[in-house]
Amino acid sequence: MLQLRYDPIKNQLVAIATKRQDRTFHPPKNFCPLCPTKNGKMETEIPASDYDIVVFENKFPSFDKNPEKVNNKKINAGRGFKYELRQSRGICEVICYTSKHDLYLEDLPLEKINNLINVWRDRYLTLGKKEFVKYVLIFENKGEEIGVTLSHPHGQVYAFSFIPPVLLEELKSAKEFFKKKKQCLHCQIIERELKEGSRIITGNNDFVAFVPFYARWPYEVHIYPLRHLQSLCELEKAEITSLSKIIKELVNKYNKLFDFRMPYVMVIHQKPTDNKNYDFYHFHFEFYPPYRTKNKLKYMAGCELGAGTFLNDTLPEEKAAELRSIILEK
C-alpha cells in the first residue's frame, strides 16, 4: 500500500509505504542486487555485466508515479471527524556510483565524482520537468548505523508531488529575510562564517564547508557555493570540479577522524521545481554523521522526536577545529 495521510495537527503529510517492509535486508556480498550481473550468477537489479554510473527506479519505492486511488468517503463513512488521504504520487530512484562494491564516493577519482554531479543535475532537471513534481531531493544514506540495508555505494532521488516540511521552513525563512533585508539569508551566513573562521572546515575558490553555528549533530557540516545559486544546474564546469574536491576532502576527513568509514546522511537542498520564483534561496549540501565520539552514537530521543528541539552536547567550534586539523595525504 502506498498513500499519503494528512496530519491535521502538524499540517504535514505522512507517506505510508508498506511495500518497503519486504525490501532486501543486508544480503551477502556475492548476492548484492546493486552489483553488475555476472555470467552464471543470479541476475541483479542491473542486467549489464559492468557499468559506470547507473540510475533506475527503486524496486521498493515510497511513492509511485502511477499511484493507487484513495477513497476518503470510505475511510470516513459514518465516523464523525474526517481524516484525509491523498495519492502517494512521486518517483523514487536509485543511483549506483560505481560497479565496484567496495569503492565509496570519497574513493572515486575527481573525474568520476564530476560525472556523478552531472547525473544529479540530470535527474533534478528531468524529474523536475514533470508537471506533478514539486520538489526533487537527492540524498545518500551511508552505513548500517543510519539504517542502510545495502552496502553497495549508492544514493537516492525522491521526486515529491509536494514540498517537504523541512524545505518549506527553509524557503519561508529565506523569503522573509529577503523581504526585510533585501539580501540572501544564506549569503549572510556564509559571509559571517568566512569572517569568523572558527567553524570553517575547508574551502576553495568556489565552495566552503563549515559546521553551522546552530549544528544539531556534533559533526554536522554544510557545503555552500560562494556564488548565489539556486541549484546544481547553475554550476559552471570549474565549479563542478571544485565541488567534487570539497566533497571528497570532507568525507575523507570524516573517515580519518575516528579511523573508520564514517556513516552519514547527505542531502542536497535545492529550489523547488514548481516553476515559481526562488531567487532568494541558496542551494547547499548538509551532512549528518551520527557519531558524537569514536564509540558513542547520537540518538534522537524525547526532546528531538517529541518536541522537535535538537540537543547537541558538543560545541560546534570545537568539532569544527577537530575536523579542520585533520591533514589528508595527497
C-alpha positions as CSV (number, residue, x, y, z in Angstrom):
1,M,0.0,0.0,0.0
2,L,1.2,3.5,-0.9
3,Q,-0.7,6.5,0.2
4,L,-0.3,9.9,1.8
5,R,-2.0,10.6,5.1
6,Y,-2.6,14.2,6.2
7,D,-1.7,15.1,9.8
8,P,-4.1,18.0,10.7
9,I,-2.2,18.7,13.9
10,K,1.3,19.2,12.4
11,N,-0.1,20.3,9.0
12,Q,2.2,17.7,7.3
13,L,1.8,14.7,5.0
14,V,3.0,11.2,6.1
15,A,3.9,8.6,3.5
16,I,2.6,5.1,4.1
17,A,4.7,2.7,2.2
18,T,4.0,-0.9,3.3
19,K,5.8,-2.4,0.3
20,R,9.1,-1.3,1.8
21,Q,8.8,-3.9,4.6
22,D,9.8,-6.5,2.0
23,R,13.0,-4.8,0.7
24,T,16.3,-6.6,0.6
25,F,18.0,-6.6,4.0
26,H,21.8,-7.0,4.3
27,P,22.3,-9.6,1.5
28,P,25.7,-11.4,1.3
29,K,28.3,-9.6,-0.8
30,N,28.1,-12.2,-3.6
31,F,24.4,-11.6,-4.0
32,C,24.4,-7.8,-3.9
33,P,21.4,-6.6,-6.0
34,L,23.4,-3.4,-6.9
35,C,26.4,-5.1,-8.4
36,P,26.5,-5.9,-12.1
37,T,25.0,-9.2,-13.2
38,K,27.9,-11.6,-13.8
39,N,27.7,-14.6,-16.1
40,G,26.4,-17.7,-14.4
41,K,25.2,-15.8,-11.4
42,M,21.8,-14.6,-10.2
43,E,20.5,-11.5,-12.1
44,T,20.8,-8.3,-10.1
45,E,18.9,-5.0,-10.4
46,I,21.5,-4.1,-13.1
47,P,21.4,-6.7,-16.0
48,A,24.7,-5.4,-17.5
49,S,28.0,-7.1,-16.8
50,D,29.6,-3.8,-15.9
51,Y,28.6,-0.1,-15.6
52,D,30.0,3.4,-14.9
53,I,27.1,5.1,-13.1
54,V,23.6,3.7,-13.3
55,V,20.1,5.1,-12.4
56,F,17.0,3.0,-12.1
57,E,13.6,3.2,-10.3
58,N,13.6,1.9,-6.8
59,K,12.0,-1.6,-6.6
60,F,10.6,-0.7,-3.1
61,P,9.5,2.9,-3.5
62,S,8.0,5.3,-1.0
63,F,5.9,6.9,-3.8
64,D,4.6,5.8,-7.2
65,K,4.3,7.7,-10.5
66,N,1.0,5.8,-11.1
67,P,-0.4,5.7,-7.5
68,E,-3.2,3.8,-6.2
69,K,-6.5,5.6,-5.9
70,V,-7.7,6.7,-2.5
71,N,-11.2,6.8,-1.1
72,N,-11.8,9.4,1.5
73,K,-15.5,8.6,1.6
74,K,-14.8,5.0,2.5
75,I,-12.4,5.8,5.4
76,N,-14.7,8.5,6.8
77,A,-18.1,6.9,6.3
78,G,-20.2,7.5,9.5
79,R,-17.2,8.1,11.7
80,G,-17.5,11.8,12.7
81,F,-14.2,13.7,12.4
82,K,-12.8,13.3,8.9
83,Y,-9.3,12.2,8.1
84,E,-7.7,12.9,4.7
85,L,-6.0,10.5,2.3
86,R,-4.0,11.7,-0.8
87,Q,-2.5,9.8,-3.6
88,S,1.1,8.9,-3.0
89,R,2.4,10.2,-6.3
90,G,6.1,10.6,-6.9
91,I,9.2,8.9,-8.3
92,C,11.9,7.1,-6.3
93,E,15.2,6.3,-8.0
94,V,18.5,4.7,-7.0
95,I,21.9,6.0,-8.3
96,C,24.7,3.5,-8.1
97,Y,28.0,5.4,-8.1
98,T,30.2,2.6,-9.4
99,S,30.1,-1.1,-10.2
100,K,32.8,-1.7,-7.6
101,H,31.1,-3.0,-4.4
102,D,33.7,-1.5,-2.0
103,L,34.5,1.8,-3.8
104,Y,32.8,4.6,-2.0
105,L,32.1,8.2,-3.0
106,E,35.2,9.5,-1.3
107,D,37.3,6.9,-3.0
108,L,36.3,7.9,-6.5
109,P,38.6,10.0,-8.7
110,L,37.6,13.6,-9.3
111,E,36.5,12.9,-12.8
112,K,34.1,10.2,-11.7
113,I,32.6,12.5,-9.0
114,N,32.2,15.2,-11.6
115,N,30.2,12.7,-13.7
116,L,28.1,11.8,-10.6
117,I,27.3,15.5,-10.1
118,N,26.3,15.8,-13.7
119,V,24.0,12.8,-13.1
120,W,22.5,14.6,-10.1
121,R,21.9,17.6,-12.3
122,D,20.2,15.5,-15.0
123,R,17.9,13.8,-12.5
124,Y,17.0,17.1,-10.9
125,L,16.2,18.6,-14.4
126,T,14.5,15.6,-15.9
127,L,12.2,14.8,-12.9
128,G,11.6,18.4,-12.1
129,K,10.1,19.0,-15.5
130,K,7.3,16.6,-14.8
131,E,4.1,18.6,-14.1
132,F,3.3,16.8,-10.8
133,V,6.8,17.0,-9.3
134,K,7.2,19.9,-7.0
135,Y,10.5,19.0,-5.3
136,V,13.5,16.8,-6.2
137,L,15.5,15.6,-3.2
138,I,18.9,14.0,-3.9
139,F,20.4,12.2,-0.9
140,E,22.7,9.4,0.3
141,N,22.2,7.2,3.4
142,K,25.6,5.6,4.3
143,G,26.3,3.0,6.9
144,E,24.4,0.5,9.0
145,E,24.2,3.0,11.8
146,I,21.9,5.1,9.6
147,G,19.8,2.1,8.7
148,V,21.2,1.2,5.3
149,T,20.4,-2.3,4.2
150,L,22.5,-2.4,1.0
151,S,26.2,-1.6,1.5
152,H,27.0,-1.1,-2.2
153,P,27.8,2.7,-2.6
154,H,24.7,4.4,-3.9
155,G,22.4,7.4,-3.4
156,Q,18.7,8.0,-4.0
157,V,16.4,10.6,-5.6
158,Y,12.9,11.3,-4.4
159,A,10.7,13.4,-6.7
160,F,7.9,14.7,-4.5
161,S,4.4,15.9,-5.5
162,F,4.7,18.4,-2.7
163,I,7.4,20.4,-1.0
164,P,8.6,18.5,2.2
165,P,8.3,20.4,5.5
166,V,12.0,21.0,6.2
167,L,12.4,22.6,2.8
168,L,9.2,24.6,3.3
169,E,10.6,26.1,6.5
170,E,13.9,26.9,4.9
171,L,12.2,28.6,2.0
172,K,9.9,30.6,4.4
173,S,12.9,31.8,6.4
174,A,14.9,32.8,3.4
175,K,11.9,34.6,1.8
176,E,11.1,36.6,5.0
177,F,14.8,37.6,5.4
178,F,15.0,38.8,1.8
179,K,11.8,40.8,2.2
180,K,13.2,42.6,5.3
181,K,16.9,42.9,4.4
182,K,16.9,42.7,0.5
183,Q,19.7,40.2,1.0
184,C,20.1,36.4,0.9
185,L,20.0,34.8,4.3
186,H,22.4,32.1,3.3
187,C,24.8,34.5,1.7
188,Q,24.9,36.5,5.0
189,I,25.6,33.2,6.9
190,I,28.5,32.4,4.5
191,E,29.9,35.9,4.9
192,R,29.8,35.6,8.7
193,E,31.4,32.2,8.8
194,L,34.2,33.3,6.5
195,K,34.9,36.3,8.6
196,E,34.8,34.5,11.9
197,G,36.6,31.3,10.7
198,S,36.2,29.2,13.9
199,R,33.6,26.9,12.3
200,I,35.2,26.6,8.8
201,I,36.4,23.1,7.9
202,T,37.8,23.7,4.4
203,G,37.1,25.7,1.3
204,N,38.3,26.6,-2.2
205,N,37.7,29.3,-4.8
206,D,34.0,28.2,-5.3
207,F,32.8,26.4,-2.1
208,V,33.1,26.5,1.7
209,A,32.4,23.7,4.2
210,F,31.6,24.6,7.8
211,V,30.0,23.3,11.0
212,P,27.0,25.6,11.3
213,F,26.6,27.8,14.4
214,Y,23.3,26.1,15.0
215,A,24.5,22.5,14.4
216,R,22.1,19.8,15.5
217,W,24.6,16.9,15.1
218,P,28.1,17.0,16.7
219,Y,29.9,16.7,13.3
220,E,27.2,18.2,11.1
221,V,28.7,20.1,8.1
222,H,27.2,22.2,5.4
223,I,28.7,22.9,2.0
224,Y,27.8,26.1,0.2
225,P,28.7,27.6,-3.2
226,L,30.2,31.0,-2.7
227,R,28.1,32.2,-5.7
228,H,24.4,32.8,-5.1
229,L,22.9,29.8,-6.9
230,Q,19.6,28.0,-6.5
231,S,20.5,24.6,-7.9
232,L,23.3,22.3,-9.1
233,C,22.2,23.1,-12.7
234,E,23.7,26.6,-12.4
235,L,27.2,25.4,-11.7
236,E,29.9,26.1,-14.3
237,K,32.4,23.4,-15.3
238,A,35.2,24.6,-13.0
239,E,32.7,24.8,-10.1
240,I,31.7,21.2,-10.6
241,T,35.3,20.2,-10.1
242,S,35.6,22.4,-7.0
243,L,32.5,20.8,-5.6
244,S,34.0,17.3,-6.2
245,K,37.1,18.3,-4.4
246,I,35.4,19.6,-1.3
247,I,33.0,16.6,-1.0
248,K,35.9,14.2,-1.4
249,E,38.0,16.1,1.2
250,L,35.2,16.4,3.7
251,V,34.3,12.8,3.7
252,N,37.9,11.6,3.9
253,K,38.3,14.0,6.9
254,Y,35.3,12.2,8.5
255,N,36.9,8.9,7.8
256,K,40.2,9.9,9.3
257,L,38.6,11.5,12.4
258,F,38.0,8.1,14.1
259,D,39.9,5.9,11.7
260,F,36.8,4.2,10.3
261,R,34.5,4.9,7.4
262,M,32.1,7.4,8.8
263,P,28.4,6.8,8.3
264,Y,26.3,9.8,7.4
265,V,23.2,11.2,5.8
266,M,23.9,13.6,2.9
267,V,21.2,15.8,1.5
268,I,21.2,18.4,-1.3
269,H,18.8,21.3,-0.7
270,Q,17.8,23.0,-3.9
271,K,15.0,25.2,-5.1
272,P,11.6,23.5,-5.8
273,T,10.7,22.6,-9.3
274,D,7.2,24.1,-9.3
275,N,8.2,27.0,-11.7
276,K,7.9,29.7,-9.0
277,N,10.5,32.3,-8.2
278,Y,13.0,31.3,-5.6
279,D,15.8,33.9,-6.3
280,F,16.1,34.4,-2.6
281,Y,17.2,30.8,-2.0
282,H,20.7,29.4,-1.9
283,F,21.4,25.7,-2.6
284,H,23.7,23.7,-0.4
285,F,24.7,20.2,0.9
286,E,24.1,19.1,4.5
287,F,25.9,16.1,6.1
288,Y,24.7,14.5,9.3
289,P,27.1,11.9,10.8
290,P,25.6,10.0,13.8
291,Y,28.7,9.6,15.9
292,R,29.5,12.1,18.7
293,T,32.7,10.3,19.8
294,K,34.5,7.3,18.4
295,N,32.4,4.9,20.5
296,K,29.2,6.8,21.0
297,L,26.3,7.5,18.7
298,K,23.9,10.4,19.0
299,Y,20.3,9.1,19.2
300,M,17.2,11.2,18.6
301,A,15.0,10.8,21.7
302,G,12.2,12.5,23.5
303,C,13.2,16.1,23.1
304,E,14.1,15.8,19.4
305,L,11.3,13.5,18.3
306,G,8.6,14.7,20.7
307,A,9.3,18.4,20.7
308,G,11.4,19.0,17.6
309,T,14.2,20.6,19.6
310,F,17.6,19.1,19.0
311,L,20.1,18.7,21.8
312,N,23.7,18.9,20.8
313,D,26.0,18.1,23.7
314,T,29.1,19.3,21.9
315,L,30.4,22.8,20.9
316,P,30.3,23.4,17.1
317,E,33.5,25.4,17.2
318,E,35.4,22.6,18.9
319,K,34.1,20.0,16.5
320,A,35.0,22.2,13.6
321,A,38.5,22.6,14.9
322,E,38.9,18.8,15.1
323,L,37.8,18.3,11.5
324,R,39.9,21.3,10.3
325,S,43.0,19.9,11.9
326,I,42.9,16.6,10.0
327,I,45.6,16.6,7.3
328,L,44.9,14.3,4.4
329,E,47.6,12.6,2.3
330,K,47.8,13.9,-1.2
